[in-house]
Amino acid sequence: MNPLLECYGTDQPLAAPETIEWRDWSLELTGGDVKEVRFQGNEIIRSIGYILRDENWGTHELTLMDIEIDRDATGVAIKIINTCQLGESQRITLTRILHLGNEGLSIQAELQGNCQFSTARCGFTVLYPLQGVVGSPVSVRHSDGRIENGAFPVLIEPWQPFKDIQRLTYQHAAGIDVAAEYAGDTFEMEDQRAWMDGSYKVYSRPLEKPWPYWVDATQPQNQSVRLAASPCRNPAIASDTPIAMPSTMQMPKLGILLTPEMLLKPEAVIASLQRLDPGYLIYHCDPRSNGYASLQPLANILAQSAARPLHFEYVLPIDKTEDFSEHLRQLADQLHRVSLQPDCVIISPSTDLKSTPPGSVWPWCPPLEAIFTEARKIFPGMTLGGGMISYFTELNRKRPPVALLDFVTHATSPIVHDAADRAVMQTLESLPYITRSTREIIGGEKIYHLGPSMISMRGNPYGADVYENPGNIRMTMTRSDPRQRGRFFASWLVGYLSQLRGAEITHWCPAGLFGSLGLGDILAGTVTEYPAWRLVQFLAAQQGKLVTLERLDNPDIVQLVFAGEPSYHLFANLSAAEQCINAMSSQWIEDFSLGEVAATNERMTLSAFSVVCLREN
C-alpha cells in the first residue's frame, strides 16, 4: 500500500518547510507562510499567514509561484509570490516581502488582481502559541494612542480579549519581551482555543463589521506586520499558567455516532457494533432534512443488536410562527410508534447549529429554559442533555440552563482554521482549556459528555455547509478529511484521550461508525476497517478502567497505561518523524500495532503517527 495513503489517507505530497535562521532568530517557511518563529530557541509566534476566506469561511488555497531568498550582512531578505484562482477569469496575486535581521522580523504584503471578490476575511493572521504565553501580561496600544494592560486569558474568552490593536507587547515565560506592530487594517484578537486551535489569533477586519464584504483587488491591498524580541529588562514572570492535570483518570464510556446514512446496510451495522462493542450509541435526528423515516430502521437494528444505551440527539426545528412544543410531542409520538426507548434525549434548537459571531444579531429562539421545561413535561422521567451538538465555541457564547439539564455536551473539530498535519496535532494543546472552561460554565458536579470528536467535520456553524473533498486533500471544514482513513487519526485519538485527564468526562464519542465521519466504510458489500477501528475497539474494552499518563522524556510520544489483569501500555507517536522509546520491559507483548514498529532489547522505534499497544505478560 502507498505509505502516504496508509498514514494520511491521501497521497497528497507532504509540505517540506524551509528553516531560516539569523542569530537568535529562526523560522520556517511553508507555502509562503511563516511558521514556528523562535527567539533563543523559544517559540514566540506560531504562525504569520495571509488568509483568504470565501463567503462561508472556507479557505482559498494560495499556490506558491516563486520564492527568492537573499542573505547579506544585515540579515535575510525573502520575496514570496502566491497566486489564487477565484473563478474562471478571476485571479489574484499576493506578494510578500520578508526581512529577518537585527531589528527582528518584518513582513509586508500586497494583494492585487483583476477582479473584485466577496470574502469573509482577507489579510494577515498572526497566531500566538500557548506554551509560555497563557496568562502572560499583555500591553496593547490602540489606534488612538491609548494603552491597555491585560493578560492572555487562561480560561477561554467567548469574545475578543483585545480590539483595535496597533501594537501588542507580551512577556514570554522564558523571559522574553515580544512586540508586534500591525498596519494596513484594524486588527483584533480572538481566543482561537474556542475552535480547538492551539493558539490565540490576531487578525484583520473586526468581526463586528458586516461579512461577507467586497475587496477591490484591482487596487493594491497592503498590510504589514513587524515583530521584535529581546530578553526581559525586568525579571521574567512565570506567565505560563497550565491548568493542573492529574496523571490518572477513569476511562470514559465510549460511544459511536450513527446517522440515517449509516443505516442503509443493517446487517453490516449489526455485525460492526458487535465487533466494536461500544458503551453507548448516539443517533443524530434532524427532522428538517430526514423526517422520522429512519427511526424504524434504527429500531430494527437495535432490536437485533446487543442491548446498549441509546443517546438520541435531536435537532428541534425552530420557527417563530410555530409552537416548538408540537415538534417535541411529535418526536415522542414517533419514538413510541417504533418502540424506541432512548436512555437520554439531547435537544438542540436548530438555530444553534449556526454560530453567531460578536456583533451579529442572534436569530430568534425561545428561551432555552422554556424549551427544557416543556421537554420535562413531554418526556417525564427522561434523562435530558443540552449544550451544543456543534462545538465549544457556541456553548461558550450561548450558555445552557445547567440546572434544568441532567448533563451537558458539546463536540469538537480540529479543522476549522487550519488543516495542516502539525496544526491538527497542535489542537490537542487546547483540549484541557476547553474542558476546564466548560467545567467553569457547568460546575464541577454536572455530568459532562464530549463528542463526536472525529477529524472530519459533520456540520459547519460558520457557513452554509461543510465542504466536499473531491481532491481527497487536507482542507478546512470538510465533511471528508482523508486522515480519518489513515493511522494519523488513530494517533490523534490517543493524544486526544490523554488530554481529558481532570475533566471528569463520563462519556466520550470519538467517531461515527461508517463513511467520512466513521471508523470504516462499506465497499462492494464488505466492511473496510480504517486503522482507528482497532484502537477504538480496544478503548471500548477499557471503559471504566483506571488510565495513567506515563510521562516520557520525548514530548512527541504519548504513553497511556490501562490498569487491569492484564494491564496494557498504549503508545502513540504524535509526530511525522520516527521516534524512539528506551527502557522497554521484556515482559510486554504486542497486542496490536498501527504502522511500523520495531523493537530490539529495551528500545522501540515508532514510525510517523504510529500506535502500538503492549500487554503485560
CORDA-V373897 format. One line per field, one symbol per residue. phi: phi as a letter, one per 20 degrees, with the letter a starting at -180 (. if undefined). psi: psi as a letter, one per 30 degrees, with the letter a starting at -180 (. if undefined). burial: # if it has 24 or more other C-alpha atoms within 12 Angstrom, else .. A space follows every 50 residues. Layout:
BEGIN
phi: ???
psi: ???
burial: ???
END
This chain:
BEGIN
phi: .ggfffedmbeggffdfdedcblfdbbddcmneeclfcclndfdceaccd dceefdmfeffeefdbbcccdbfeqddcdccccbeebgcecccddcddcd bfeodccdccdbadbdbebeabqfcdddfefncgnffccdeefenfddda bffeffffcffbcledbcdbdffencecccdcboaedbdcefggemeead cdbdmgffffbfcddeffdgddbbccccbagffegfefefdfffcfecbe gffddcedcgfeefdgfffffffffflffacddeccffddlcfeffgfff fffddffbgddeedeefcbfedegfffffffgffffgdlecffbcddcgg fefdfdfgneefffbgggffffffffffdfnffddbobeecggfffecef fgfedebccbdcbecfdbdfgffffffffeggfffffffffenfeffcdc ofcffgdebdfdafafefcfeldfbfldfceffgedfgffffffffgfee gneleeccdeaeecnfedeabddlmdfdefgfgfffgffffdgnefdcee fdfefeddcdddfqceecdddbeecedfcdcdleefeedfeabcoecccc ldccddfgleccdddff
psi: kkeeeeefgkgkkkkjlkkkkjcflllkkjgflklhkkkhfkjfkekjlj kjlafgglkkkkkkekkkkkkaffakkkkkkllkjfaegkklkkkkjkkj affbkkkkkkkkaglklklfkjakkkkklekfekfkkkkkklfgfkkkkb lkkelkkflkeklijekkkljkfghkkkkkkklfakklkljfffggkhlk kklljkfflklllkkjffkkjkllkkklklkkelkkkifjikkkklfllk klkklkkkleffgfieeeeeeeeeeehlflkkkkjjfeefbgffeeeeee eefglkkkkkjjjkjjkkkffljffeeeeeeeeeeeeghkilflkjkjke fffkkjlkflkklkklkeeeefeeeeeeikfkkklackgbleeeeeejkl ieffkflkllllkgheekgleeeeefffffeeeeeeeeeeeflffkkjkk llglekkfkjfgaellkliffhlkllhkfikfffflfeeeeeeeeeefgf kffhkfkkjflaelafgafaljkhgkkkklefeeeeeeeefgkflkkkjj klfjffkkkkkjlajllkjkkkjglflkkkklhlkffkkkelkjlkkkkk cgkkkklkhlkkkkkk.
burial: ...#######.........###.################..######### #############...#.......##########.#....########## #..##########.#.##########################.....#.. ################################################## #######...##..#.#...##########......#.#####....### #############.##.###.##..############....#.##.###. ##..#..###########.....##.##..##..#....########### ########......##.#..##.###..#..################### ##.####################################.##...##### #############..###...############################# ######################....#.###############.#.###. .....########...##########.####..#...#.#.######.#. ...############..
END
